[in-house]
Amino acid sequence: MNSAVLQRTQIVFDGTALSIDQVNTIAAGRGDISLSDEESFVARINRGAEFLDSLWQKEGVIYGVTTGYGDSCTESIPADLVEELPHRLFTFHGCGMGEVFTLEQSRAIVAARIASLAKGSSGVRFRLLQQLVLLLQKDIIPVIPQEGSVGASGDLTPLSYVAAVLCGERKVWYRGHQRDTAEVFDELQIEPLKLYPKEGLAIMNGTAAMTGLACLAYKRAEYLAQLSARITSMMSVALDGNAYHFDSALFAVKPHPGQNQIAKWIHDDLNVGAAPRQNSRLQDRYSLRCAPHVVGVLQDSLPWLQQFIHNELNSANDNPIIDGENERVLHGGHFYGGHIAFAMDSLKNAVANLSDLLDRQIAQLVDVKFNNGLPANLSGVTGPRRSINHGFKAVQIGASAWTAEALKQTMPASVFSRSTECHNQDKVSMGTIAARDCIRVLQLTEQTTAAALMIAWQGIQLRVRSGGVDLEKLSTALNTTIRQIGDEFSFLEEDRELEQPLRKFVSLIQQRHWRLYEN
């Protein structure tokens, strides 16, 4: 792995835009995190909290401060119970179910919530931001169940676990283990926070869970687009395909920029010049010939997906919005996760199509009817022992299974809006479910991609051994990838178990191990 990847990055929360890359850096545990103590920033954050305190004293009624929440907003809270209300909010939302988010995912969620609160429109104190940033600095990360959010009125249940941890409750990830928050705080001499009246709502009433996941999903998908292009180059070599399917003149007449970028990458990998007047090899099957058209859909989607995610990440996704500067409480629905829901539903569709594409390429390469002279299932055995060796037969079956499951997950979550919370939340985004689905589709597609890398590499090795491929004619970049795969995987001659190599390759893909293309 490139040593530069391991370098730590300085990241300051100061109310300016946080990037998707920075969230991924924080999630990977490679960020040196700090909170700005610039006087103007501290004053802007505190101004909202001070205004709320003044308004409460003067008028006595503020939603979520002196009233119940949601459908219970008509319920007045006695003055002597107001300070207890935030604790009640995160307590009754402590009903998350299912598997918990990974440590990486949970770091991203915390980072996304800090980014929103640092906009200064949520009525929280600077002290609360300090406590949230301290969690990242000490790597004390809330343990958050994945299930229970409908993605409007915010990720209430998942984010209740963040609020509870700030106050020394529930569980955290610490040094690789789940431990009681109170125990870790006591060990590190961290004082639990007592939330001010609006602060429980401000932490929970936002889109941080879905947005944190979306930041991670975006980077994984961005890499898979490039890796799918590189694998297609390898598949074309292994299948003795028509390299001129990716010619620049051909793609100039259909000018989708992302699609053309994919075609150019593949064409450059194969290191052939301009297409001749005619070519003896006419048309490869669609999974090779149309690969830029499939991968290009994702590549062309990345800019607007980035815009949706970046804007949500850097928004005050809360309700009510506290305008401390002009002393106004603005009631609305900024907790709604519609943009992330649409982005994640769209992204999982484009990613699942990569799995389908690679699965079809694999099917060609292992089948003697279509692979232009390679042995069945790419077995490396010759002679009498060939009959008892089956090469990548089971891996192909696995790739088909992973692809089928990925495709099954592409039903849009956002169309399953439910009316809930006594019909107050009567139209909801389902953004967190969409994001979780997208993460699952990415995992399955990465598994198919791992199989495709191994199988394409094996096919090239078989061509080289038969004298059908001269690696020196390929680009330096493609040769580098072929060599790097060989560093991690040995030629499959006699059958052997392939689970661990597959798992290793999935891990390398998720680490973005192979350096691919420069945009």
N, C-alpha and C positions, 0 to 999 in steps of 0.2 A: 504494500500500500504506500502511496506517495506520502513522504514525511510531511509535506505541506498541509495535508489533510488534518494532521494531528495538532497543528498550531492552534493556540487559543486566541479568541477574538474578543476585543473589548466591546461591550454593548452597554449603552447608557440609556435608561428610561428617563426621558425628559419631556415627553409630550409630543415630540416630533415623530415622523413616520417610522414604524418598525417594519423591516422587510421580511418577506417569506423566508429568504435565506437566513436571516438572523434568528427567526423562530426555529428553523432546523438546526442551527448551531447551538442554541440553548437546549433544544430537545436532546441533542447528542451529548450534552454535558461538556461542550467545548467553549462555552462562553464565560468570560470574566464579567460578571454582571454588577452594575452599580445603578444607583438612583441619583439623579441630579439634585444637588442642594443649592442650585442657583436661586437667589432670593426671589426673583420674579416668578419662577416656576413654583416654588413652595407657597408663595402668596396666592397664586392663581388656584392651586389645589385647595388650599384652606379657605379661600373666599366662599366657595359653595357651601362648605360645612358651616361656616360662620353665618351666612345668610339664612340657612335652614334653621339654625338655633334661634336667630333673631325673629324669624317668621313665626316659629312655634310659640315663642314667648308673646308675640303681639297678637296673632290671629287664632292660635290654638288648634287649627285643623290643617294637616298636611297628609296627603295620601301616603300610605305605607309608613307613616311616622306616628300619626294619632288615629289611623284607621286600620282596619283589617286589610288583607291583600286580595286582589282579584275580585271575585264575586262577593267577597266579604267586606268590600270597601265602604259599605254603609254602616258597618259596625264601628262605633266609636270606642277608642281605647282610653280608659281612665288615666289621668295624668301620672298616677303613681305606678302604672304598669307599662308606660311607654318605653322605658329603658330596657324592659325585659323582652319586648316584641322581637327585636332582631334575633335573639337567641331562640325564640320560639319558631321563627321562620326556618332557620337551618335545621332545627331539631325535627320538625314534622316532615321535612323533606328528606330525612335520612332513611329513604326506602328504596335505594338503588338496588338493582338485581343484575344477574348475569356475571360474566367474567369482568375483572377489573381492567382498566386501561393499563397499558405497559408504562414503565417508568418514563420512557421517551415521550410517549403520548401525553402523559400527565404533566411533564415539564412544559410541553407546548401549550397545553390548556392554561396553565398558570401564566405563562408569558403573554398569551392572548388577552387574558383578563387584565393584567397590568397595563398593557398597551391601551386598552379602552379607558380604564379608570384614570390613566395619566393624561387624558384629554382635558380633565378638569370640569367635566359636565355632569358628574354623578353625585356630587355633594358629600364626598368622603374626605377624611383628614389625610394630611401628608403622612401621619403616623401609620395609617393603615397601609399605604403604599410601601412604607419602610418594612413592615412586617411581611408583606407579600414578596418583596425583593429579597429579604433575608432567607425566605424558604429556598429560593433559587441559589443564593450565594452559599448556603450551607448544604444544599442538595437534600433538603427535608421536603419531600414531595407527597402531597396528599394521595392516598389510595382511593380511587374513584371508580365505582361500578359503572359499567357501560350502558345499562338499560334504565329507562325511566324518563327520558326527555322527549317531548313532542316538538321541540324546536321553536316554540313561540311562548311568550312570556319568559323567554330565555331558556337556557339549559338549567332550569331550576334545581332539579334533583342532583345532577352531577356536580354543579357548582356549590351545592350545599355542603359538599365534603371539603371544598376549599375553605369556605367560611368557618366550618367547624374546626378545621386544623388551625386556622389563625387564632382561634380561642382555646387551643390546647386539647381539643377533643378528637375522637375517632382515631384513625390509623394513618401512618405515613410510611413511605419508602425511605429507608435510611441505611446507607452502606450495604445495599443489596438485599435488605430484609424488610418485611413489613413489621412495624412495631407500633405500640401505643404512642400517640402523639405526646401525651402528658409525660410519659417516661423519657422521651427524647428531649423535650423541652427542659425538663428538670436536669437531665444530664448535661445539657449545653447552656444552662442558666438563661433560657429564653423565657421572657414573661408573656403569658397568654394575653391576647388582646381582649378588651371588652368593647364590643361594637357599639357605636353611636346609633341613634334611631334609624337613619336611612341606610346605614352601611351594609346590613345584611341583604337588603334588597339590591343595593348597588353591586355587590359581588355576584349575586345569583341571577339577576334579571338581565342576562346578556347571552351572547352567542359564542362564548369562549370555547366550549367543548367542541362544537362542530368546526369552528374556525381554526383551532389548534390542529385538529385532525386534517383539515383541508390543506393547511400549510405543508404538512408531512406528505400528504397524498400527491400534491402538486409536484414536489421534487422527485418522488419515486416515478411518477408518470413521465416527467420530462426525461429522465434517464432511460426509461424503457423505450421511448420513441427512438432514441439514438441507438440503443442496443439492438432493437429490432432491425434497424437499418444495417448495422454491422453483421448481424446474423444472416440477413437476406443476402448480403455480399458473399458470405461463406457458403450459404446454401447454393447460390448460383455457381460457385466454383465446384462444389461437391457434385452437383447435378449436371455439370457440363452445360450450363444454361447459356442463353443468349444475352451477353453483356450489353448489347445495344438497346435492350428494352429500357435503359435508363439514360438514353442520350439526351443531351441538352436541347437539341433542335426539336426532338419529339415533345419535350415538356414545355417548350416555349409557347406552344399553341393552346395549352391549358394552364393558365398562369396562376394557380393557387400557390402562394409563396412557400407555405410549409411543405406541401406535396413536392414542389420543385426542389426544395432543400434536401428532402429525403432522397430523391432521385439523384441529385448531384453527389451526395455522400456515397451512395452505392456505386455510381459510375466512377468516382475517383478511386474508391477502393479497388475496383476491378482493373483500373489503370489501362483502359482502352481509349483509343482516339475517337474521332467522329465516326458516326455510322457509315458503312459503305453504301453504295447504290442499292445493292441487294445482299442478303445474308443467307447462307445455306441453311442455317438453323432459323426457322421462321418464328414460331410463337410458343413460348413456354406456357405452362398452365397458370391460371390466374394468381395462385398464391405466390408465384415469383414475379410474373409480369406486372401484376397490379399491386405489388407490395407498396410502392410509393403512394398509391391512391388510398390504401388502407391506413398505413402509418401516418400519411399526410393529414388525415382528418384530425388526429390527435395533435400533430405538430402545428396545424393551423388554428387549433382551438386554444393552445397554450396562452397566447397573449390576452384573450378576453377572460380566460379562467384566472389568470394572474391578476387582472384588473378587479374582478369580482372579489377574490380572496383578499387582495391587498386593501381594497376599500373597506371591506368588513372588518378586517384586522385593525384598521386605523380609524374606526368610528366609535362614537359614544353610543354603543348598543345597549341602552338602558332605558328605564322608564320609572318615574318621570325624569326628564332632563332638568338639571338644575343650572340655571343661568345666573351665577353669582354676580357677574359683572353688572347685569341689568336688573338683578333681583326679581327673577321670574321663575316660576315652576311650570314647565311645559309638559303637558300630558300627551303621550302618543304611543307608538308601537315599535320603537326602534329595537326592541328585543327580538323582532321577527327575523327568522333565518332564511327567508325565501331565496336570496341570492346564493347563499352557500348550498342550499338544497338543490337548486337548479345546477350549480356548478358541479356538485358531486354526482348527481344523477347523470349529467352529461359526460363527466370524466370517466365514470365506471363503464359506460357504454363504449367509449373510444378505447379504453384499456382492454376490455374483454375482447374486442375485435382484434387486438394484437395477439392475444392468446389463441384465438381462432385461426388467425393467419399462420402463426408459427406451428400450430398443430397440423395444419394442412401441408406445410412445408416438410415437416417431419414425416408425414404419411407418404409423401412422394419419395423421400430419400431412403426409407427402409424397404420399399416395395420394388421387387425386381421388374415389375411391369412398367415402372415409371422412372427408375433411377439411372437409366442409361449405362447399365453394365456393372453396377456394384453388387456385392453379395447380399443375399436376403438378410434383413435386419442389421446390416452392416457388421456382421460377425467377422472378426479378424482371423478366424481359424481356417486353415486349409487342410486337405487330406481327409482321412477317414473320420477324424474327430468332429468334423463339421456337423455331422448329423445330430450330435447331442448338445450342440451349442446354439443359443438362440439370440445372442447379441442384445440388441435394444428392443426386442419385442415387447417386454413388459413395460419398459419406459414409455414406449409409444402408447400403450394402453393407459398408463398413468396420465400422460399428457392429455389424452382424450377426456379422461375423467375430470381433471382439473379445469379443462376448458369448458366442459359441459356445466360444471358448477359455477364457473365465472359467468357464463352466458345466462344462466338461470337467475343470477343476482342482479341482472340489469333492469328489471322492472323498476320504474321510477318510484322512489319512496314518497316523493312530494305529492303524488296523486292520491295518497292514502290519508289525507287530512281527516282528523276526527274532531268532533265537538266534545269538549271536556270542561271540567271545573265549572259545573252548573251552567253550561252554555255561555260563560264569559269568554273562555278561549274556544270560540266556535269555528275558527278557521286557523289552522296551525301549519307550520312549514314542514315538519318531519326532517329538518335539516341534519340532525344528529344521526338519525337512522340512515339517511343517505350517505353521510360521511363514513359511518361504520361499514355500510355495504361496500363503499368504494375501497376502503382499506382491505376488506376481504377479497375483492376482485383483484386488487394489486398483488396480494399474497399468492393467489392462485396463478395469476399470470406470470409472476416471478418464478414460480415452480415450472411452468411450461417453458419459460425462457431458459432456465437452467438446463432442462432436458435438451432444448434446441441447440444450445451452445455445445454440449457434449457430442450430440449426434452430428451436427455440422462439422465439428472438428474431426470426428472419426471418419466421416466421409471424405474430407480433404486428405487425411492421412492415407486412406485406401487409394485415392487417385494418385498421390505422390508415389506410393509403392509400386503402382502399376505403370508409372511413367506418363500418366495422363495429365498431370499438372506440374507446371514449373513455377514454384513459389516466387522466384525472382522476377517474374513478370507482373506480379501483383504489387499493390502499393506498399510502401514501408509501413504505413499505419495498419493495414490489414495483416501484414506479416507479423507485426508486433502483437496484435491480439491473438493470432494463431499460436505464437510462441508462448504467450502468457497463459493461455488455456492449457497448453502442454505442460507448463510448470505445475499446474494444479491437478491434472488428470492424465493418467497413462493409457496408452492404446488398449482397447478392449479386445483381447484375443480370447482366451478361455473365459467363460462366463464367471462373473463375480457379483456379489451384492453391490448395488449402486445407491442405496439409500443415503449413506453418509456423504459420498461425493455430491449427490444432488443437494443435500442440506448445506454443504459447504458452498456450493455455487450460489444457492439462494442467498446465503449470508453475504457473499461477495457482491452480488447484485445490489443488495440493500445498502451495502457500504459504498456503492458506486466505485467499485474497485478498479475497473478497467477504464482508462482514459480513452475517450472516443473521439468526438468531433469538436472542432472549434466553430462556433457560429460565425 
